[in-house]
Amino acid sequence: MKLVGMTVRNFRGIGNTAAKLSFVDSDIIFMLGRNNSCKSAVLAAYEYLVKPKQKASLSDFHGFKSDSPIEIEAAFQKEDGDAEQFEKKGLNKWVGPNDYIKFQRKWTAPDAEGQKSTFDPSTDDFTEDGFGGFEQHFTKHAPTPIRIPAMPTPDDLTKWVTNIIKQTALKKLTGEEQVAYEEITAKIEALQEKLVSSAKLKDMAGAANKSFQKVFPTLELLISAAEGESFDLSKALEKEFSVTVRDSVTAGVRSP
């Protein structure tokens, strides 16, 4: 699927006046702009849209005001490589004019997952409670954004290559591999949630605060899980790659 357009509203630095971006006729998309022009917010919004079970923190709401819901919408175009899976899974009913498929997530409260919706061409409106059977296909085949610093270093290049190879490999998982990956992720996320919310963590935080207040009696030490953080199994599968740029002539290699 090819990303062709995106609309973001009430997300971080983007207010109620929606940021609308069109990527029609663009195979490679670069976002360039001055500081504080919400480039990072747009990339983060896209990641929030495509990531399953993504929760929003209070800081994600524009102006830290959760009374205005975060709305992120994107349009994708069905490509030739999608035809087999669309037919097999009965997804063509969601394909509208120009082979467009539209998705939306809306967050109405902090620490909650976004409401997922798919645009139904037959009703000309969004249908709630899911991505119309697109969840796995959408997550697997949606384009992956890459952040490029203003002054990249060789280490940055190595990280980009590693990340691209890792993401490409994960998107190519099929059958039993994909099922195993999803099962492991779900179990570790459940264990993580259990550990973070356990009484043991609260006891440890309480003991740490008690010791802290012996030195600073007028202060209080609070320990809690970082907002918006979630487990990323893909990091456990990373393999570092060495990137070298050299002169082919001095290296004894000549192009044909």
LINVENTA-V67348 format. One record per pair of residues at least 12 apart in sequence whose ideal C-beta (glycine too) atoms are under 10 Angstrom apart, sorted by sequence separation. I is the first residue (numbers start at 1). GAP is how many residues later the second one is. D is the distance in whole Angstrom. If there is no record, write none. Layout:
# LINVENTA-V67348
((I GAP D) (I GAP D))
This chain:
# LINVENTA-V67348
((6 12 10) (7 12 7) (8 12 8) (31 12 7) (48 12 8) (104 12 8) (105 12 7) (116 12 7) (117 12 8) (118 12 7) (120 12 8) (148 12 8) (209 12 4) (6 13 8) (7 13 5) (8 13 8) (56 13 10) (78 13 9) (82 13 9) (86 13 10) (103 13 8) (104 13 4) (115 13 6) (116 13 7) (117 13 8) (118 13 5) (119 13 9) (146 13 10) (147 13 9) (208 13 6) (209 13 7) (6 14 8) (7 14 8) (56 14 6) (78 14 8) (103 14 7) (104 14 8) (115 14 8) (116 14 5) (117 14 8) (118 14 4) (146 14 6) (208 14 10) (209 14 8) (5 15 8) (6 15 5) (7 15 10) (45 15 9) (86 15 9) (102 15 9) (103 15 6) (104 15 7) (115 15 10) (116 15 5) (117 15 9) (118 15 8) (206 15 10) (208 15 6) (5 16 7) (6 16 8) (44 16 8) (56 16 10) (78 16 9) (102 16 7) (103 16 7) (116 16 9) (118 16 7) (147 16 10) (205 16 8) (4 17 10) (5 17 5) (6 17 7) (78 17 5) (82 17 9) (101 17 7) (102 17 4) (118 17 10) (146 17 7) (205 17 7) (206 17 9) (3 18 9) (4 18 7) (5 18 6) (54 18 10) (77 18 9) (78 18 10) (101 18 7) (102 18 9) (116 18 9) (146 18 7) (205 18 4) (4 19 5) (5 19 7) (19 19 7) (41 19 9) (76 19 10) (82 19 9) (100 19 8) (102 19 9) (116 19 8) (144 19 8) (204 19 7) (205 19 8) (3 20 6) (4 20 5) (78 20 9) (79 20 8) (101 20 9) (106 20 9) (118 20 9) (144 20 8) (2 21 8) (3 21 10) (4 21 9) (21 21 7) (41 21 9) (75 21 9) (77 21 7) (78 21 4) (100 21 9) (146 21 9) (202 21 9) (2 22 10) (4 22 8) (19 22 8) (48 22 8) (50 22 10) (77 22 5) (78 22 8) (104 22 6) (106 22 9) (116 22 10) (144 22 10) (201 22 8) (202 22 10) (3 23 9) (13 23 7) (15 23 10) (19 23 6) (49 23 5) (75 23 9) (76 23 9) (77 23 6) (78 23 6) (96 23 7) (103 23 9) (104 23 10) (144 23 5) (201 23 9) (2 24 9) (13 24 9) (14 24 5) (21 24 10) (48 24 6) (49 24 8) (50 24 8) (76 24 7) (77 24 8) (94 24 6) (95 24 10) (96 24 9) (97 24 8) (102 24 8) (104 24 9) (143 24 10) (144 24 8) (201 24 8) (2 25 8) (13 25 5) (21 25 10) (45 25 8) (47 25 10) (49 25 6) (75 25 5) (76 25 5) (93 25 10) (94 25 7) (96 25 4) (3 26 7) (12 26 7) (13 26 10) (19 26 8) (45 26 10) (46 26 8) (75 26 7) (76 26 8) (94 26 7) (95 26 7) (96 26 9) (105 26 9) (144 26 10) (11 27 9) (13 27 9) (14 27 6) (45 27 5) (74 27 9) (75 27 5) (76 27 7) (91 27 10) (93 27 8) (94 27 7) (104 27 9) (144 27 8) (12 28 8) (13 28 5) (14 28 8) (44 28 10) (45 28 10) (46 28 7) (74 28 7) (75 28 8) (93 28 8) (94 28 9) (96 28 9) (103 28 6) (196 28 8) (197 28 8) (12 29 4) (13 29 10) (45 29 9) (73 29 7) (74 29 6) (93 29 7) (103 29 9) (142 29 9) (196 29 5) (8 30 8) (11 30 6) (12 30 9) (42 30 10) (73 30 7) (74 30 8) (101 30 9) (140 30 8) (141 30 7) (195 30 9) (196 30 10) (11 31 9) (14 31 8) (72 31 9) (73 31 4) (74 31 9) (101 31 9) (103 31 7) (139 31 10) (140 31 5) (12 32 7) (72 32 7) (73 32 8) (139 32 9) (140 32 9) (193 32 9) (8 33 7) (11 33 8) (12 33 8) (71 33 7) (72 33 5) (73 33 9) (94 33 9) (101 33 7) (140 33 8) (192 33 9) (196 33 10) (8 34 6) (11 34 5) (71 34 8) (72 34 8) (140 34 9) (70 35 8) (71 35 5) (72 35 8) (103 35 7) (6 36 7) (8 36 9) (9 36 9) (70 36 7) (71 36 8) (101 36 10) (8 37 4) (11 37 8) (69 37 5) (70 37 4) (71 37 10) (94 37 9) (101 37 9) (192 37 9) (193 37 10) (7 38 9) (8 38 8) (69 38 6) (70 38 8) (94 38 5) (140 38 8) (192 38 8) (193 38 9) (6 39 8) (69 39 5) (70 39 10) (93 39 8) (94 39 8) (103 39 9) (192 39 5) (6 40 7) (8 40 9) (68 40 9) (69 40 9) (70 40 10) (91 40 10) (93 40 9) (94 40 7) (191 40 9) (8 41 9) (66 41 8) (67 41 9) (91 41 7) (189 41 7) (190 41 10) (66 42 7) (67 42 10) (72 42 8) (90 42 9) (91 42 6) (136 42 7) (189 42 5) (3 43 8) (6 43 8) (66 43 6) (71 43 9) (89 43 10) (90 43 7) (91 43 6) (139 43 10) (188 43 6) (12 44 10) (66 44 6) (70 44 7) (71 44 10) (73 44 9) (75 44 8) (89 44 6) (188 44 10) (189 44 9) (11 45 8) (66 45 10) (69 45 9) (89 45 8) (185 45 10) (186 45 10) (188 45 6) (16 46 7) (61 46 8) (64 46 9) (66 46 10) (69 46 9) (73 46 9) (91 46 7) (136 46 8) (185 46 7) (3 47 10) (12 47 8) (15 47 5) (16 47 10) (60 47 7) (61 47 10) (86 47 10) (89 47 9) (91 47 10) (185 47 9) (186 47 10) (12 48 6) (14 48 6) (15 48 7) (61 48 9) (86 48 9) (89 48 7) (185 48 5) (188 48 9) (11 49 6) (12 49 8) (13 49 7) (56 49 9) (61 49 7) (85 49 10) (88 49 10) (184 49 6) (185 49 9) (10 50 9) (11 50 8) (12 50 7) (13 50 9) (15 50 10) (56 50 10) (57 50 10) (60 50 8) (10 51 6) (11 51 6) (12 51 10) (23 51 10) (24 51 9) (54 51 8) (56 51 4) (58 51 9) (59 51 9) (85 51 9) (86 51 8) (182 51 9) (10 52 4) (16 52 6) (23 52 9) (55 52 8) (56 52 9) (58 52 4) (85 52 6) (181 52 7) (184 52 9) (9 53 8) (10 53 9) (15 53 8) (18 53 8) (20 53 9) (21 53 9) (22 53 9) (24 53 9) (50 53 9) (54 53 9) (56 53 8) (57 53 6) (58 53 8) (73 53 9) (181 53 9) (18 54 10) (23 54 10) (49 54 7) (51 54 9) (55 54 10) (56 54 6) (57 54 7) (10 55 8) (16 55 10) (18 55 9) (49 55 8) (50 55 9) (55 55 8) (56 55 8) (82 55 8) (85 55 9) (10 56 9) (14 56 9) (49 56 5) (55 56 6) (56 56 7) (85 56 8) (181 56 9) (10 57 10) (48 57 7) (55 57 6) (56 57 8) (10 58 5) (11 58 10) (12 58 9) (14 58 10) (55 58 6) (56 58 7) (76 58 9) (9 59 8) (10 59 6) (11 59 5) (48 59 8) (54 59 7) (55 59 8) (82 59 7) (9 60 8) (10 60 5) (11 60 8) (45 60 9) (53 60 5) (54 60 6) (81 60 8) (9 61 7) (10 61 6) (11 61 7) (52 61 9) (53 61 9) (8 62 8) (9 62 4) (10 62 9) (54 62 10) (76 62 8) (79 62 9) (8 63 7) (9 63 8) (51 63 10) (53 63 10) (170 63 9) (7 64 7) (8 64 5) (9 64 8) (52 64 9) (74 64 10) (170 64 6) (7 65 7) (8 65 8) (49 65 8) (76 65 9) (169 65 9) (6 66 8) (7 66 5) (8 66 9) (48 66 7) (76 66 7) (6 67 7) (7 67 8) (49 67 9) (76 67 9) (167 67 8) (170 67 8) (5 68 8) (6 68 5) (7 68 9) (74 68 8) (166 68 6) (169 68 8) (5 69 7) (6 69 7) (166 69 9) (4 70 8) (5 70 4) (6 70 10) (169 70 9) (3 71 6) (4 71 5) (5 71 9) (163 71 9) (166 71 7) (3 72 8) (4 72 7) (5 72 9) (166 72 6) (1 73 10) (2 73 10) (3 73 6) (4 73 5) (165 73 9) (166 73 8) (1 74 10) (2 74 6) (3 74 8) (24 74 9) (165 74 8) (1 75 4) (2 75 5) (163 75 8) (166 75 9) (1 76 7) (2 76 8) (162 76 6) (165 76 6) (1 77 6) (2 77 6) (162 77 7) (164 77 10) (1 78 6) (162 78 6) (163 78 10) (2 79 10) (52 79 9) (159 79 10) (161 79 9) (162 79 5) (1 80 9) (2 80 9) (161 80 5) (162 80 10) (1 81 6) (50 81 10) (159 81 9) (160 81 10) (161 81 9) (162 81 9) (158 82 7) (159 82 10) (161 82 5) (52 83 7) (158 83 7) (160 83 9) (52 84 9) (158 84 7) (159 84 10) (1 85 10) (158 85 5) (52 86 9) (157 86 5) (158 86 10) (52 87 6) (157 87 10) (50 88 7) (51 88 7) (155 88 10) (157 88 9) (49 89 9) (50 89 6) (154 89 7) (50 90 10) (154 90 9) (50 91 10) (51 91 9) (154 91 9) (50 92 4) (49 93 8) (50 93 9) (4 94 8) (50 94 9) (4 95 10) (5 95 8) (7 95 10) (47 95 10) (50 95 9) (4 96 7) (10 96 10) (11 96 9) (46 96 8) (2 97 9) (4 97 10) (5 97 9) (7 97 9) (9 97 9) (10 97 9) (46 97 8) (47 97 9) (1 98 10) (2 98 10) (4 98 10) (46 98 10) (47 98 7) (1 99 10) (46 99 6) (1 100 7) (44 101 9) (1 102 10) (43 102 5) (42 103 9) (43 103 9) (44 103 10) (43 104 6) (40 107 8) (39 108 9) (29 114 8) (31 114 9) (28 115 10) (35 115 10) (29 116 9) (31 116 10) (32 116 10) (111 116 7) (31 117 10) (110 117 8) (111 117 9) (30 118 8) (110 118 9) (23 120 9) (52 130 9) (53 132 10) (1 133 9) (52 133 9) (53 133 10) (1 136 8) (53 136 8) (1 137 7) (1 139 10) (2 139 10) (3 139 7) (1 140 5) (2 140 10) (3 140 5) (1 141 6) (2 141 8) (1 142 8) (3 142 10) (60 167 9) (59 168 7) (60 168 7) (57 169 9) (58 169 7) (59 169 8) (57 170 4) (58 170 10) (56 171 9) (57 171 4) (55 172 9) (56 172 8) (57 172 9) (55 173 7) (54 174 9) (55 174 10) (55 175 8) (54 176 8) (53 177 8) (51 179 8) (48 180 10) (51 181 10) (44 184 10))
